[in-house]
Amino acid sequence: MSEISLSTSLQYIKNVGPARAKVLSGLGLEVSEDLLYYFPRRHLDRTTVTAISLLNKDMVATIVGKVETCGERKTRKGKLFQAVLSDGTGFLTLLWFNAIPFVKKSIKIGDQLAVHGKIEFYNGLQIIHPEYDKLNTDDDPLNTGSVIPLYPLTQELQKVGLENRLFRKIIRRLLKDVNNIPDFFPPEFLQKYTLITRYEALHWIHFAEKEKDVKRAIHRLKFDEHFFLLLLMALKKESNCRVGTKSLDKTGPHVKLIYDQLNFELTDAQKRVLKEIRTDLGKPITMNRLLQGDVGSGKTIIAVLAAAIAIGNNVQVAVMAPTEILAHQHYESFRTFSETGKITCAMLVGNTKESERKKVIDALKTGRIDLIVGTHALIQKDIEFKKLGLVIVDEQHRFGVIQRGALIEKGLNPHFLAMTATPIPRTLAITYHGDMDLSIIDELPKHRKPVVTKTIEPGRLKKVYAFILDEVKKGRQCIIVYPLVKETENSDLASADEAYKVLSEGVFQGCRVSLLHGQMKKEEKDKTMNEFSDNIIQILISTTVIEVGIDVPNATVMLVEHADRFGLIQLHQLRGRVGRGSEKGYCIFVQRNFTENSRKRLAVMEKTNDGFIISDEDLKMRGPGEFFGLKQSGFLKYKIADLVMDGDIIKSARKAAFDLVAKDPHLRNQSFIELRSHFLKQYQHMLDFVNIS
């Protein structure tokens, strides 16, 4: 057979062949290199295995033992599969309530198993639905003294005989036979960032003699994954810095007119951020900045003043929001300040009347409108600007890259400012937003008081309703949030529609109660929102449509039903709708699902009002796949890296990537030729905005 390289098809690898190669292909494994990067899901060695005699309730442990008995049995609730494991020091019961056919077929008396899970106690020690791997008799880490890799094994892999022992045999031979595994980095780079070689990392991740070697391999492989993603961000940011545009270096008359009429003083954080934006706008290269600030931190006035600076330099400004409610909210804010600053302002959304839309389009094209606020309606083909110089996008993660780009393309390299009230964990900010400069308003206005947050059980609702009535009698307003608009057969969640009927005709009968949800017509939603803003409506029963865009300083109480079903960031956003005035705000979460995870999540909300702390906890609990919908975006496809746990590695990889691009923006240094080749192959679909060819 000819020499085996990293690009050799798996069907030509010994012990694989066409049939197994076809199954591996279904997992995205096509060539030798792919198989070397098919990492063990965990490792077994002496230090990670616990004797059964040392187990205690609630421990999370790994145990290696032999199956003494196993079989299916009936219970009052159905069938379960049970196996009893022994390791010479005691017995452990393993239970499965689902997937019985597969487990029944897989586990036999006499099998050597490595099991992992949380220890329970019911008539003895047990683990319910443990993770397990079948071992060979010579695999016992207590006897071999080596580190044993355990691979992710699907049913399809096992059907064609690809189990742990054969995986180890194939990969061990591959590491021996592959003629060359070049490194991405030169020796001096490895030394600077304390990294082992790529060959050592791939060898030790599969076949380490010691646990510390596994850790060094994992560190290097994680570094690689973070580095290449951050290299993409560094190249994109450097590419942005080469885009020339009009410098908006004049202050202009509008800023002073608005600033002098403010009835409050900007916080130190707002002043710092405004200075950062003003400095960027004054440069002859495009600004690409993310303004991050917690709910109620005062981002809007910063956006208004940035827009006023731009307009003072004789360019137009476009402000795009993800929903019509938020667009209307921004329009009211910008219009109020625009009147003070003598700025012409208009709004364009999907439901704008055609006659009004034509007037706005004509005024934008001729330059008679300085500032336009809108939704996706701003990116339609017939929208033209005379001189668009600044684009402001709110909650930009709700827009796609193409949508944001479509608005930017309507100007001649306009400056770009993104805003978000969604606190972004530090690790996500420097990856997902790594190409942007960050400005953070980390200080709330002095009049804002922390919202008092409590979690209650349904039995205490009567007391909460009485408290809401007391607040209403004092002239204040309240919001009650439900997860659904209407009840469904497949859900046990309460609905806003049903609750409105029950509460408005019951405990709140003497109050002015109204309903708000996303399925209402725009006119109905606008009417309800305006009446709530004017205190005509005292109690608003709503879905999460009020998550953003509601600014009613008189609202002091929020009650969230089924709070355990919401993400932490969403709960934080909802809580930010109350306590925006001079009176103290209260947020009450009703917990109806009493799992350990739901208790933990709601406890975080009770402990802190700091959105950045909450976002970090949210990332830890949900993982990056759910945050901002990244699972669907295809942006983050890590094999071994972890955005939650790899903070120090990410910082090191970021420094390495940005330092490299600063010295070699086209990646032409011959020492990094392998890096350049791998990068171009890995990110081919995302390189339209960088120039390294």
Solvent accessible surface area in square Angstrom, and as a share of the most:
residue,aa,sasa,rsa
1,M,165,0.73
2,S,93,0.60
3,E,136,0.61
4,I,21,0.10
5,S,36,0.23
6,L,24,0.12
7,S,85,0.55
8,T,23,0.13
9,S,38,0.25
10,L,2,0.01
11,Q,74,0.33
12,Y,131,0.50
13,I,10,0.05
14,K,118,0.50
15,N,54,0.28
16,V,9,0.05
17,G,20,0.19
18,P,98,0.62
19,A,71,0.55
20,R,60,0.22
21,A,15,0.12
22,K,160,0.68
23,V,35,0.20
24,L,1,0.01
25,S,43,0.28
26,G,71,0.68
27,L,74,0.37
28,G,50,0.48
29,L,9,0.04
30,E,92,0.41
31,V,41,0.23
32,S,0,0.00
33,E,29,0.13
34,D,39,0.20
35,L,1,0.01
36,L,0,0.00
37,Y,35,0.13
38,Y,30,0.11
39,F,18,0.08
40,P,14,0.09
41,R,93,0.34
42,R,41,0.15
43,H,33,0.15
44,L,1,0.00
45,D,11,0.06
46,R,131,0.48
47,T,103,0.60
48,T,53,0.31
49,V,22,0.13
50,T,31,0.18
51,A,31,0.24
52,I,3,0.01
53,S,70,0.45
54,L,120,0.60
55,L,10,0.05
56,N,94,0.48
57,K,119,0.50
58,D,81,0.42
59,M,62,0.28
60,V,99,0.57
61,A,5,0.04
62,T,11,0.06
63,I,0,0.00
64,V,6,0.04
65,G,4,0.03
66,K,94,0.40
67,V,1,0.00
68,E,63,0.28
69,T,76,0.44
70,C,39,0.23
71,G,30,0.29
72,E,62,0.28
73,R,114,0.42
74,K,161,0.68
75,T,51,0.30
76,R,250,0.91
77,K,204,0.86
78,G,36,0.35
79,K,106,0.45
80,L,5,0.03
81,F,3,0.01
82,Q,48,0.21
83,A,0,0.00
84,V,30,0.17
85,L,0,0.00
86,S,15,0.09
87,D,44,0.23
88,G,82,0.79
89,T,71,0.41
90,G,21,0.20
91,F,137,0.57
92,L,1,0.00
93,T,34,0.20
94,L,0,0.00
95,L,12,0.06
96,W,10,0.04
97,F,90,0.37
98,N,104,0.53
99,A,66,0.51
100,I,19,0.10
101,P,105,0.66
102,F,63,0.26
103,V,5,0.03
104,K,100,0.42
105,K,159,0.68
106,S,16,0.10
107,I,1,0.01
108,K,109,0.46
109,I,117,0.59
110,G,42,0.40
111,D,26,0.13
112,Q,34,0.15
113,L,0,0.00
114,A,0,0.00
115,V,0,0.00
116,H,50,0.22
117,G,14,0.13
118,K,77,0.33
119,I,0,0.00
120,E,54,0.24
121,F,119,0.50
122,Y,158,0.60
123,N,140,0.72
124,G,25,0.24
125,L,37,0.19
126,Q,18,0.08
127,I,2,0.01
128,I,72,0.36
129,H,80,0.36
130,P,8,0.05
131,E,85,0.38
132,Y,41,0.15
133,D,7,0.04
134,K,70,0.30
135,L,15,0.07
136,N,46,0.24
137,T,128,0.74
138,D,87,0.45
139,D,13,0.07
140,D,18,0.09
141,P,0,0.00
142,L,80,0.40
143,N,119,0.61
144,T,62,0.36
145,G,41,0.39
146,S,43,0.28
147,V,12,0.07
148,I,9,0.05
149,P,3,0.02
150,L,0,0.00
151,Y,0,0.00
152,P,46,0.29
153,L,42,0.21
154,T,48,0.28
155,Q,88,0.39
156,E,97,0.44
157,L,0,0.00
158,Q,47,0.21
159,K,156,0.66
160,V,43,0.25
161,G,31,0.30
162,L,1,0.00
163,E,67,0.30
164,N,5,0.02
165,R,143,0.52
166,L,33,0.16
167,F,1,0.01
168,R,26,0.09
169,K,121,0.51
170,I,3,0.01
171,I,0,0.00
172,R,135,0.49
173,R,115,0.42
174,L,2,0.01
175,L,8,0.04
176,K,170,0.72
177,D,49,0.25
178,V,13,0.07
179,N,81,0.41
180,N,91,0.46
181,I,21,0.11
182,P,36,0.23
183,D,37,0.19
184,F,5,0.02
185,F,7,0.03
186,P,14,0.09
187,P,104,0.65
188,E,111,0.50
189,F,17,0.07
190,L,19,0.10
191,Q,149,0.66
192,K,118,0.50
193,Y,27,0.10
194,T,118,0.69
195,L,16,0.08
196,I,12,0.06
197,T,52,0.30
198,R,3,0.01
199,Y,97,0.37
200,E,60,0.27
201,A,0,0.00
202,L,0,0.00
203,H,57,0.25
204,W,53,0.19
205,I,2,0.01
206,H,0,0.00
207,F,20,0.08
208,A,6,0.05
209,E,135,0.60
210,K,114,0.48
211,E,60,0.27
212,K,124,0.53
213,D,16,0.08
214,V,8,0.05
215,K,126,0.53
216,R,124,0.45
217,A,0,0.00
218,I,50,0.26
219,H,72,0.32
220,R,1,0.00
221,L,3,0.01
222,K,30,0.13
223,F,1,0.00
224,D,8,0.04
225,E,33,0.15
226,H,0,0.00
227,F,0,0.00
228,F,3,0.01
229,L,4,0.02
230,L,0,0.00
231,L,0,0.00
232,L,0,0.00
233,M,6,0.03
234,A,2,0.02
235,L,3,0.01
236,K,43,0.18
237,K,41,0.17
238,E,39,0.18
239,S,17,0.11
240,N,35,0.18
241,C,63,0.38
242,R,104,0.38
243,V,50,0.29
244,G,42,0.41
245,T,27,0.16
246,K,108,0.46
247,S,32,0.21
248,L,3,0.02
249,D,99,0.51
250,K,135,0.57
251,T,54,0.31
252,G,26,0.25
253,P,84,0.53
254,H,28,0.12
255,V,14,0.08
256,K,133,0.56
257,L,68,0.34
258,I,1,0.01
259,Y,88,0.34
260,D,84,0.44
261,Q,129,0.57
262,L,29,0.14
263,N,144,0.74
264,F,98,0.41
265,E,136,0.61
266,L,6,0.03
267,T,4,0.02
268,D,104,0.54
269,A,2,0.01
270,Q,5,0.02
271,K,81,0.34
272,R,105,0.38
273,V,0,0.00
274,L,22,0.11
275,K,146,0.62
276,E,53,0.24
277,I,0,0.00
278,R,112,0.41
279,T,73,0.43
280,D,14,0.07
281,L,0,0.00
282,G,26,0.25
283,K,88,0.37
284,P,89,0.56
285,I,56,0.28
286,T,23,0.13
287,M,6,0.02
288,N,25,0.13
289,R,24,0.09
290,L,1,0.00
291,L,0,0.00
292,Q,2,0.01
293,G,0,0.00
294,D,17,0.09
295,V,9,0.05
296,G,16,0.15
297,S,1,0.01
298,G,22,0.21
299,K,22,0.09
300,T,40,0.23
301,I,10,0.05
302,I,0,0.00
303,A,0,0.00
304,V,5,0.03
305,L,0,0.00
306,A,0,0.00
307,A,1,0.01
308,A,0,0.00
309,I,4,0.02
310,A,0,0.00
311,I,11,0.06
312,G,17,0.16
313,N,8,0.04
314,N,100,0.51
315,V,12,0.07
316,Q,3,0.01
317,V,0,0.00
318,A,0,0.00
319,V,0,0.00
320,M,0,0.00
321,A,0,0.00
322,P,17,0.11
323,T,49,0.29
324,E,46,0.21
325,I,22,0.11
326,L,12,0.06
327,A,0,0.00
328,H,44,0.20
329,Q,49,0.22
330,H,10,0.05
331,Y,39,0.15
332,E,78,0.35
333,S,30,0.19
334,F,2,0.01
335,R,86,0.31
336,T,80,0.47
337,F,44,0.19
338,S,5,0.03
339,E,116,0.52
340,T,46,0.27
341,G,0,0.00
342,K,153,0.65
343,I,15,0.07
344,T,68,0.40
345,C,27,0.16
346,A,14,0.11
347,M,36,0.16
348,L,0,0.00
349,V,5,0.03
350,G,56,0.54
351,N,86,0.44
352,T,28,0.16
353,K,157,0.67
354,E,97,0.43
355,S,74,0.48
356,E,81,0.36
357,R,35,0.13
358,K,126,0.54
359,K,135,0.57
360,V,5,0.03
361,I,28,0.14
362,D,70,0.36
363,A,10,0.08
364,L,1,0.00
365,K,108,0.46
366,T,63,0.37
367,G,19,0.19
368,R,136,0.50
369,I,14,0.07
370,D,34,0.18
371,L,2,0.01
372,I,0,0.00
373,V,0,0.00
374,G,0,0.00
375,T,9,0.05
376,H,71,0.32
377,A,5,0.04
378,L,0,0.00
379,I,38,0.19
380,Q,80,0.35
381,K,200,0.85
382,D,71,0.37
383,I,1,0.01
384,E,84,0.37
385,F,22,0.09
386,K,123,0.52
387,K,67,0.28
388,L,8,0.04
389,G,9,0.09
390,L,0,0.00
391,V,0,0.00
392,I,0,0.00
393,V,0,0.00
394,D,8,0.04
395,E,3,0.01
396,Q,8,0.03
397,H,39,0.17
398,R,93,0.34
399,F,10,0.04
400,G,36,0.34
401,V,105,0.60
402,I,151,0.77
403,Q,56,0.25
404,R,40,0.15
405,G,24,0.23
406,A,31,0.24
407,L,0,0.00
408,I,52,0.27
409,E,141,0.63
410,K,43,0.18
411,G,19,0.19
412,L,157,0.78
413,N,60,0.31
414,P,5,0.03
415,H,1,0.01
416,F,15,0.06
417,L,0,0.00
418,A,0,0.00
419,M,2,0.01
420,T,2,0.01
421,A,13,0.10
422,T,6,0.04
423,P,0,0.00
424,I,6,0.03
425,P,2,0.01
426,R,134,0.49
427,T,19,0.11
428,L,0,0.00
429,A,3,0.02
430,I,7,0.04
431,T,0,0.00
432,Y,52,0.20
433,H,7,0.03
434,G,1,0.01
435,D,11,0.06
436,M,12,0.05
437,D,48,0.25
438,L,44,0.22
439,S,2,0.01
440,I,55,0.28
441,I,1,0.00
442,D,97,0.50
443,E,60,0.27
444,L,76,0.38
445,P,29,0.18
446,K,179,0.76
447,H,103,0.46
448,R,34,0.12
449,K,99,0.42
450,P,96,0.61
451,V,11,0.06
452,V,52,0.30
453,T,12,0.07
454,K,116,0.49
455,T,31,0.18
456,I,7,0.04
457,E,102,0.46
458,P,44,0.27
459,G,76,0.73
460,R,135,0.49
461,L,20,0.10
462,K,174,0.74
463,K,154,0.65
464,V,12,0.07
465,Y,29,0.11
466,A,51,0.40
467,F,63,0.26
468,I,0,0.00
469,L,44,0.22
470,D,68,0.35
471,E,4,0.02
472,V,10,0.06
473,K,163,0.69
474,K,125,0.53
475,G,37,0.36
476,R,53,0.19
477,Q,0,0.00
478,C,0,0.00
479,I,0,0.00
480,I,0,0.00
481,V,0,0.00
482,Y,9,0.03
483,P,31,0.20
484,L,46,0.23
485,V,22,0.13
486,K,112,0.48
487,E,108,0.49
488,T,73,0.42
489,E,179,0.80
490,N,152,0.78
491,S,40,0.26
492,D,113,0.59
493,L,24,0.12
494,A,31,0.24
495,S,2,0.01
496,A,0,0.00
497,D,28,0.15
498,E,74,0.33
499,A,11,0.09
500,Y,68,0.26
501,K,102,0.43
502,V,90,0.52
503,L,12,0.06
504,S,26,0.17
505,E,128,0.57
506,G,38,0.36
507,V,65,0.38
508,F,0,0.00
509,Q,132,0.58
510,G,83,0.80
511,C,25,0.15
512,R,120,0.44
513,V,23,0.13
514,S,22,0.14
515,L,26,0.13
516,L,0,0.00
517,H,21,0.09
518,G,45,0.43
519,Q,132,0.58
520,M,32,0.14
521,K,147,0.62
522,K,41,0.18
523,E,123,0.55
524,E,85,0.38
525,K,37,0.16
526,D,35,0.18
527,K,129,0.54
528,T,11,0.06
529,M,23,0.10
530,N,90,0.46
531,E,42,0.19
532,F,0,0.00
533,S,61,0.39
534,D,98,0.51
535,N,52,0.27
536,I,89,0.45
537,I,7,0.04
538,Q,29,0.13
539,I,0,0.00
540,L,0,0.00
541,I,0,0.00
542,S,0,0.00
543,T,11,0.07
544,T,36,0.21
545,V,38,0.22
546,I,0,0.00
547,E,23,0.10
548,V,12,0.07
549,G,6,0.05
550,I,0,0.00
551,D,63,0.33
552,V,4,0.03
553,P,76,0.48
554,N,53,0.27
555,A,0,0.00
556,T,1,0.01
557,V,0,0.00
558,M,0,0.00
559,L,0,0.00
560,V,0,0.00
561,E,4,0.02
562,H,12,0.05
563,A,0,0.00
564,D,10,0.05
565,R,115,0.42
566,F,11,0.05
567,G,15,0.15
568,L,0,0.00
569,I,15,0.07
570,Q,53,0.23
571,L,0,0.00
572,H,9,0.04
573,Q,1,0.00
574,L,0,0.00
575,R,3,0.01
576,G,7,0.07
577,R,15,0.05
578,V,0,0.00
579,G,2,0.02
580,R,41,0.15
581,G,12,0.12
582,S,84,0.54
583,E,76,0.34
584,K,93,0.39
585,G,0,0.00
586,Y,60,0.23
587,C,0,0.00
588,I,15,0.08
589,F,0,0.00
590,V,0,0.00
591,Q,12,0.05
592,R,93,0.34
593,N,57,0.29
594,F,82,0.34
595,T,62,0.36
596,E,124,0.56
597,N,83,0.43
598,S,3,0.02
599,R,129,0.47
600,K,118,0.50
601,R,20,0.07
602,L,2,0.01
603,A,34,0.26
604,V,17,0.10
605,M,0,0.00
606,E,75,0.33
607,K,169,0.72
608,T,21,0.12
609,N,54,0.28
610,D,60,0.31
611,G,0,0.00
612,F,50,0.21
613,I,91,0.46
614,I,0,0.00
615,S,0,0.00
616,D,58,0.30
617,E,43,0.19
618,D,0,0.00
619,L,4,0.02
620,K,117,0.50
621,M,48,0.21
622,R,95,0.35
623,G,17,0.17
624,P,33,0.21
625,G,21,0.21
626,E,78,0.35
627,F,2,0.01
628,F,39,0.16
629,G,30,0.29
630,L,2,0.01
631,K,127,0.54
632,Q,142,0.63
633,S,65,0.42
634,G,31,0.30
635,F,34,0.14
636,L,30,0.15
637,K,162,0.69
638,Y,52,0.20
639,K,129,0.55
640,I,32,0.16
641,A,13,0.10
642,D,49,0.26
643,L,1,0.00
644,V,33,0.19
645,M,143,0.64
646,D,5,0.03
647,G,22,0.21
648,D,115,0.59
649,I,21,0.11
650,I,1,0.00
651,K,118,0.50
652,S,37,0.24
653,A,0,0.00
654,R,56,0.21
655,K,111,0.47
656,A,1,0.01
657,A,0,0.00
658,F,42,0.18
659,D,44,0.23
660,L,14,0.07
661,V,4,0.03
662,A,82,0.64
663,K,163,0.69
664,D,22,0.11
665,P,39,0.25
666,H,41,0.18
667,L,1,0.01
668,R,144,0.53
669,N,72,0.37
670,Q,137,0.61
671,S,57,0.37
672,F,19,0.08
673,I,92,0.47
674,E,56,0.25
675,L,0,0.00
676,R,44,0.16
677,S,64,0.41
678,H,37,0.17
679,F,0,0.00
680,L,47,0.23
681,K,140,0.59
682,Q,78,0.35
683,Y,21,0.08
684,Q,121,0.54
685,H,141,0.63
686,M,41,0.18
687,L,21,0.10
688,D,133,0.69
689,F,69,0.29
690,V,16,0.09
691,N,81,0.42
692,I,4,0.02
693,S,109,0.70
